[in-house]
Amino acid sequence: MIVALVVPRFAAASLAAFLLAYPAQTAEAIGRSSAQRERVACKRDGHSVENSHTQRNNDLIRWRARWSGEDCSIDLLATGEVKFNADFTDIISVSNGGTLDITDVDGGTTRRLRMRPDGRGMSRMYSVNGREQPWDDSAQRWLAGLLIDLDRISAAGVDYRFPTLYAAGGARAILDESEKMGGDYARGVYLRRLVDTQRLTDAEYQRVVDVASRLMSSDYEMSRLLRSVAEHTSLDNEAMRNSYIMAVGRMSSDYERSRVLQTIFAKTTISHDLARAAVKAAGLVDTLSGAGPFTVFAPTNDAFAKLPAGTVDTLLKPENKDALVGVLTYHVVPGRYTAKDIMAMVEKDGGKTTLKTVEGEQLTFQSKDGALWVWDSKGNAAKITIKNVMQSNGVIHVIDAVLMHG
C-alpha cells in the first residue's frame, strides 16, 4: 500500500500499516562398474527438505538431513556430534558411541555409508548397490560431493565452508557460492553471514542485493537479508540504493516489506516521524491505503530540505491541514503508471504528456537526456531518480524536488 510522500534520501514511500503501527565427484568411467559411476549433484525439485536436530543437555544426540530431486534422494542420519574437516568435504569423527548412516540414491545406483567408532577412530562400511566397496579415492570424492550438496541445500556446513571460501577468495567467493545454493534458506544464511561479519564495498553490497533479488523467491528470507544490509550500510551509493529499492519493490508480502522499511526508517528517525506525521495530519491514510491503484511521485529528504526553512513544520500544523492535503495529493495520480507507461505517453503525445493528480491540477512529463522529468503548474521541474517501486496498490517514483500546485 502506498502512503507516504516524504521518504529517506535512499528509500521510497512506505506502507500504511507500517507508518501507523511502526511495529565432488568420482573420476572412473561409467562403463567399468556402477561403483565407479560419476555422481551428479542431487538438486531438489520442490520436494521438502528436512534438516532437524535433537539435543539433550546441550549435546547433539540426533541429526537427520534428507532431500530429493528428479530421480535422486539423499538421507543422512547421525547420532552423536559429527565433526568435519576444514572445508566440509570429509567426516573426521562422531562423538563416543555415535553413528552415522548415509543413503544416496542416484538413478539406478544406491550408495550407502555406515560409520562407527572403533579403537582406531571411525570404521567406514561403504557399498554400492548392495556390494561392499573399498574406501578409496573414488569413494572419498563421492562423499565430498555429497557433503557440498548437503551444505548447498541446508547450510549445514556454513561454519566450516564460509571461513575457507572467504580466505580463498573474499566476498566474491561467497557470492559465487551463494549462486549455487539449492534453496533460499541456505543462500540467505551465507549472504547474511557475509554481510554481518565482513566489511564490504558498495559494489559488494550491491551484488548481495542483486543475487537475492534475482534468485530468492521467499519474501521471508529476502526480508531478513535486506534488513541485515540496511543495518550495515548507509545506502548512500546511488547504484546500491537503486538495487536495494528494486529488491524491496519485488517483494509481494506487505508484512515483510514493512519489516524492511522499519529497519530503514529506524536509522533515520526524523524521516520516519515526518512521513508518519504528514500522512496522519493530512487524513490520507484511508485514501492511500485503499484499493487504488495510485501512482506516487515521492520527493526525497534532500528535496524537502531545499524548501524555505520552516515550510514542513508549518504544513504539519492542524490549522494548515488543507494546505498539507493539497501538497501531498498533488504528488498522487489515480491509476498505476510505470515509467515505461509514462514514456510511451510522452512519445505518443509528441514529446510531452500530462496526468491529472488527486488534488485536481495536472503534472507535465517530458523526456530529457534519457531521463523522465515532471513539471508542476508553477514551472518547477523534478527528475525521476528511482523508477517503479511497486506496491500492492500502485507504484512509486522517487523525485528530486517537491512539486507545488498553483
C-alpha positions in Angstrom: 0.0 0.0 0.0 1.2 3.5 -0.8 1.0 6.0 1.9 3.9 8.5 2.2 5.4 11.1 0.1 8.2 12.0 2.4 11.0 9.4 2.1 14.5 8.9 3.2 17.1 10.0 0.6 17.6 6.3 -0.2 14.1 5.0 0.0 10.6 5.5 -1.4 7.3 5.6 0.3 6.2 3.2 2.9 3.0 1.2 3.8 0.1 2.5 5.8 0.2 -0.4 8.3 3.9 0.3 8.9 3.7 4.0 9.3 0.8 3.8 11.7 1.7 0.8 13.7 5.5 1.1 13.4 5.6 -2.2 14.7 32.9 -33.5 -5.7 32.8 -36.3 -7.8 34.2 -39.8 -8.7 36.6 -39.9 -11.7 36.3 -43.5 -13.1 34.4 -44.1 -16.3 30.8 -45.2 -16.1 31.4 -48.4 -18.1 33.7 -50.0 -15.6 31.1 -50.6 -12.8 28.2 -48.9 -11.1 30.5 -48.4 -8.2 32.6 -46.0 -10.3 29.8 -44.1 -12.0 30.3 -40.4 -11.7 27.9 -38.8 -9.2 25.7 -36.0 -10.3 24.5 -33.4 -7.8 21.0 -34.2 -6.5 19.2 -30.9 -6.9 16.0 -30.5 -5.0 12.9 -30.2 -7.3 10.4 -28.7 -5.0 10.1 -31.6 -2.6 10.6 -30.9 1.1 13.9 -30.7 2.8 14.4 -32.0 6.3 17.3 -30.8 8.4 16.5 -31.5 12.0 18.5 -31.7 15.2 17.6 -33.2 18.6 19.6 -32.1 21.6 19.7 -33.1 25.3 21.5 -31.2 27.9 23.1 -29.1 25.1 24.5 -32.2 23.5 23.5 -33.2 20.0 22.1 -36.7 20.1 20.4 -37.0 16.7 20.7 -35.3 13.3 18.6 -36.1 10.3 19.1 -34.4 6.8 17.3 -35.6 3.7 16.0 -34.2 0.4 15.1 -35.5 -3.0 15.2 -34.3 -6.6 14.4 -35.8 -10.0 15.4 -39.5 -9.8 17.6 -39.0 -6.8 17.4 -38.7 -3.0 19.8 -38.2 -0.1 19.2 -39.4 3.5 21.7 -38.8 6.4 21.1 -40.0 9.9 23.6 -39.4 12.7 23.6 -39.9 16.5 26.1 -38.0 18.4 28.1 -34.9 17.4 29.5 -35.2 13.9 32.7 -33.3 13.2 34.0 -32.4 9.7 37.3 -31.3 8.2 38.0 -27.6 7.5 36.4 -27.4 4.0 33.4 -29.7 4.9 34.5 -32.5 2.4 35.0 -35.3 4.9 33.8 -36.5 8.3 36.6 -36.9 10.8 34.7 -38.1 13.8 31.4 -38.8 15.6 31.3 -38.4 19.4 31.8 -41.5 21.5 29.1 -44.1 20.8 27.8 -42.2 17.9 26.9 -43.5 14.5 26.4 -42.1 11.0 24.5 -43.6 8.1 24.1 -42.1 4.6 22.0 -43.4 1.7 22.4 -41.8 -1.7 20.1 -42.9 -4.5 21.1 -41.6 -7.9 19.1 -43.1 -10.7 19.7 -46.8 -10.6 22.7 -46.5 -8.3 22.4 -46.7 -4.5 25.3 -45.9 -2.3 25.5 -46.5 1.4 28.0 -45.4 4.0 28.0 -46.6 7.6 30.4 -45.0 10.1 31.0 -46.5 13.5 33.6 -45.7 16.2 36.3 -48.3 16.8 39.6 -48.4 18.7 41.4 -46.5 15.9 38.9 -43.9 15.2 36.0 -44.4 12.8 35.3 -47.5 10.7 33.7 -46.9 7.3 31.5 -49.5 5.6 30.8 -48.5 2.0 28.6 -50.3 -0.5 27.2 -49.6 -4.0 24.0 -51.4 -5.0 24.4 -53.8 -2.1 28.0 -54.8 -2.8 30.8 -53.7 -0.4 33.4 -51.4 -1.9 36.8 -50.2 -0.7 37.1 -46.8 0.8 39.3 -45.3 -1.8 39.8 -42.0 -3.6 36.7 -42.6 -5.7 34.6 -43.1 -2.6 36.1 -40.1 -0.9 35.2 -37.9 -3.9 31.7 -39.2 -3.7 31.4 -38.2 -0.1 32.9 -34.8 -0.7 30.4 -34.0 -3.4 27.5 -35.2 -1.3 28.6 -33.0 1.6 28.8 -30.0 -0.6 25.3 -30.7 -1.9 24.1 -31.0 1.7 25.5 -27.6 2.5 24.1 -26.0 -0.6 20.6 -27.3 0.5 20.7 -26.8 4.2 23.8 -24.6 5.0 24.8 -27.3 7.4 28.5 -26.6 6.7 28.5 -22.9 6.9 30.7 -22.8 10.0 33.3 -24.8 8.1 33.0 -23.7 4.5 32.4 -20.0 4.9 35.9 -19.3 6.5 37.6 -21.5 3.9 35.8 -19.9 1.0 36.4 -16.4 2.3 40.1 -16.9 3.0 40.5 -18.2 -0.6 38.5 -15.6 -2.5 37.0 -13.0 -0.2 33.5 -11.7 -0.7 33.5 -12.7 -4.4 33.9 -16.4 -3.4 31.0 -16.3 -1.0 28.8 -14.5 -3.6 29.8 -17.0 -6.3 29.0 -19.9 -4.0 25.6 -18.4 -3.0 24.5 -18.5 -6.6 25.0 -22.3 -6.5 22.8 -22.8 -3.5 19.8 -25.1 -3.9 17.4 -23.0 -1.8 16.6 -19.6 -0.3 17.4 -20.7 3.3 21.0 -21.8 2.5 21.6 -18.8 0.3 20.3 -16.5 2.9 22.5 -18.0 5.6 25.6 -17.4 3.6 24.7 -13.9 2.4 23.7 -12.8 5.9 27.0 -14.2 7.3 28.9 -12.2 4.7 27.0 -9.0 5.5 27.1 -9.4 9.3 30.8 -10.4 9.6 32.7 -8.6 6.9 33.3 -5.1 5.8 32.0 -4.8 2.2 32.3 -2.3 -0.5 29.3 -0.6 -2.1 29.7 -2.8 -5.2 29.8 -6.0 -3.0 26.7 -4.9 -1.1 25.0 -4.2 -4.4 25.8 -7.7 -5.7 24.5 -9.2 -2.4 21.2 -7.5 -3.1 21.2 -8.3 -6.8 21.8 -12.0 -6.2 19.0 -12.1 -3.6 16.6 -10.1 -5.9 17.3 -12.4 -8.8 17.3 -15.8 -7.1 15.3 -15.6 -3.9 11.6 -16.3 -4.1 10.9 -16.3 -0.3 9.9 -12.9 0.9 10.8 -14.0 4.5 14.4 -14.8 3.5 14.6 -11.7 1.4 13.4 -9.5 4.2 15.9 -11.0 6.6 18.8 -10.3 4.2 17.6 -6.8 3.2 17.2 -5.8 6.9 20.8 -7.0 7.6 22.1 -5.0 4.7 20.3 -1.9 5.9 21.9 -2.3 9.3 25.4 -2.3 7.9 25.4 0.3 5.1 24.0 3.8 4.7 22.7 3.1 1.1 24.2 6.4 0.1 25.6 5.0 -3.1 23.1 5.5 -5.9 23.6 2.2 -7.8 23.5 0.3 -4.5 20.4 2.3 -3.4 18.6 1.6 -6.7 19.3 -2.1 -6.5 18.0 -2.1 -2.9 14.8 -0.3 -3.7 14.2 -2.6 -6.7 14.6 -5.6 -4.4 12.1 -4.2 -1.9 9.7 -3.4 -4.7 9.7 -7.1 -5.9 8.5 -8.4 -2.6 4.9 -9.4 -2.6 4.3 -9.5 1.1 3.3 -6.2 2.6 4.3 -7.5 6.1 7.8 -8.5 5.1 8.2 -5.3 3.1 7.2 -3.3 6.1 9.7 -5.0 8.2 12.4 -4.0 5.8 11.2 -0.4 5.9 11.1 -0.4 9.6 14.8 -1.1 9.6 15.5 1.6 7.1 13.4 4.2 9.0 14.9 3.2 12.3 18.2 4.6 11.1 16.5 7.9 10.0 14.1 8.6 12.8 13.3 12.1 11.6 12.3 10.9 8.2 10.0 8.3 9.7 8.4 10.6 12.1 7.9 13.2 9.4 6.4 10.7 7.0 4.0 9.3 9.6 3.1 12.7 10.8 2.4 14.0 7.4 0.1 11.1 6.4 -1.8 11.3 9.7 -2.1 15.0 9.8 -3.5 15.1 6.3 -6.0 12.4 7.0 -4.9 10.5 3.9 -4.4 7.1 5.4 -7.7 5.6 4.2 -7.3 7.1 0.8 -3.7 5.9 0.1 -4.2 2.6 1.8 -7.2 1.8 -0.3 -7.5 -0.4 -3.4 -6.2 2.3 -5.7 -4.3 1.9 -7.8 -2.3 5.1 -7.4 1.0 6.5 -8.7 3.0 8.5 -6.2 5.8 10.8 -7.0 7.8 10.8 -3.8 10.3 13.6 -3.0 13.5 12.7 -1.2 14.6 14.2 2.1 17.1 16.4 0.2 14.2 17.7 -1.9 12.3 18.8 1.2 15.5 20.3 2.6 15.5 22.7 -0.4 12.2 24.3 0.7 12.3 27.5 2.7 13.1 27.0 6.4 10.1 26.1 8.5 7.9 25.1 5.5 7.4 21.5 6.5 6.8 22.3 10.2 4.2 24.9 9.2 2.4 22.4 6.9 2.1 19.9 9.7 0.2 22.2 12.0 -3.5 21.3 12.4 -4.7 24.6 11.1 -2.8 24.1 7.9 -4.3 20.7 7.1 -5.9 21.8 3.8 -2.6 23.1 2.6 -0.9 19.9 3.5 -3.5 17.8 1.8 -3.1 19.9 -1.3 0.7 19.4 -1.4 0.5 15.7 -0.8 -2.3 14.9 -3.2 -0.6 17.0 -5.9 2.1 14.2 -5.8 -0.5 11.4 -6.3 -2.1 10.4 -9.7 -5.0 7.9 -9.9 -4.0 4.8 -11.7 -0.9 2.7 -12.0 1.7 4.3 -14.3 5.1 2.8 -14.6 8.0 4.7 -16.1 7.5 2.8 -19.3 3.9 3.7 -19.4 4.6 7.4 -19.0 7.4 7.3 -21.6 5.1 5.7 -24.1 2.5 8.5 -23.4 5.2 11.2 -23.9 6.2 9.7 -27.3 2.6 9.3 -28.4 1.7 12.9 -27.5 4.6 14.4 -29.4 7.2 14.7 -26.6 5.1 15.9 -23.7 2.1 14.5 -21.8 0.1 15.4 -18.8 -1.6 13.5 -15.9 -4.3 14.8 -13.6 -3.5 14.5 -9.9 -5.8 13.6 -7.0 -5.5 17.3 -6.0 -7.1 18.2 -9.3 -4.3 20.0 -11.2 -2.1 18.5 -13.8 1.6 17.4 -13.9 3.5 17.6 -17.2 6.0 14.9 -18.2 8.9 15.1 -20.7 12.0 13.0 -21.5 15.3 14.7 -21.3 18.8 13.2 -21.7 17.3 9.7 -21.3 15.5 10.5 -18.0 11.9 11.3 -17.2 11.2 14.7 -15.8 8.0 16.1 -14.3 6.9 19.8 -14.2 4.5 21.3 -11.7 1.9 24.0 -12.5 4.4 26.7 -11.5 7.1 25.5 -14.0 9.3 23.8 -11.5 11.0 20.6 -12.7 11.8 17.4 -10.8 13.8 14.4 -12.1 12.6 10.9 -11.5 15.6 9.4 -9.9 14.2 5.9 -8.9 11.5 4.3 -11.0 8.9 1.7 -10.5 8.9 0.8 -6.7 5.9 -1.5 -7.0 3.5 -1.6 -4.1 0.3 -3.7 -3.5 -1.9 -0.8 -4.6 0.2 1.1 -7.0 3.7 2.3 -7.9 6.1 4.9 -6.5 8.6 7.0 -8.4 11.2 8.9 -6.4 11.8 12.5 -7.5 14.5 15.1 -6.5 12.2 18.1 -5.9 8.9 19.0 -4.2 6.1 19.8 -6.7 3.9 22.8 -5.9 0.4 23.3 -7.3 -1.0 26.7 -8.2 
